[in-house]
């Protein structure tokens, strides 16, 4: 089944505002860039993904995408993750893809083997929740317009309801390395603890966190801190 992976990516300058209690703007930008690099590298290794596309209006995100041979789709309106996902879905339909994998750029732990297994077992709609089991971190849709993406708070329930209302086979898939996205200082602390347990994962993110940790205001995992530059 021909499959395209689509990453909607915000402008780096506007990303991760909820991390402001722990990180200043420059540090957030560096972290977002590193996480995207790890996600792109991992998705490129997923067998069964025929093309990779990044939907963005950020020049640095475009450069990161082109560096790994990904297609860049312009997000001129910057109207949020769901609208950006629709740009990718529209391209997938025009290009004749049978399936899309919508995956965020802030899940640096992503394991290609877990994603391959997800694609092998996914029904028409597979919904990967976040670690709180309320949001949605990834979607597999076959065909690409099987349901409309509706990301944001409470999106797990919306996607399940949308699939049920559309009468398509669907499942909620707990994919461990896709369930930790980084939006809050608590998420960042959990990422740090996970990387300590798995030293081979997310090398770019690991390096970024190591650089940030050299700054006096940067918190150790689980420790609140003042914002740094």
Number of C-alpha atoms within 10 A of each C-alpha: 12 14 23 25 26 32 29 24 26 22 16 21 14 11 16 20 14 13 20 18 14 22 24 17 19 12 21 25 18 17 26 24 20 23 26 24 23 22 24 25 18 19 22 18 14 18 13 17 20 13 18 21 22 29 27 26 21 18 11 13 23 19 13 18 23 14 11 13 14 19 15 21 19 16 22 11 10 16 10 14 20 15 19 27 26 19 19 26 26 13 17 24 15 8 10 12 19 16 25 29 23 24 24 25 26 26 22 29 25 27 20 18 14 15 21 17 14 18 22 11 11 20 16 18 27 25 27 25 24 21 18 9 16 15 22 29 26 24 25 26 26 23 18 26 17 19 22 17 23 20 20 15 11 13 20 22 17 19 24 18 14 19 21 14 10 11 11 15 14 20 17 17 17 16 21 15 17 25 22 23 23 22 15 16 22 16 17 21 18 17 23 19 14 15 17 13 10 11 10 10 18 23 17 19 26 22 13 18 19 12 14 20 14 10 11 10 17 22 21 13 18 15 11 15 15 14 16 19 15
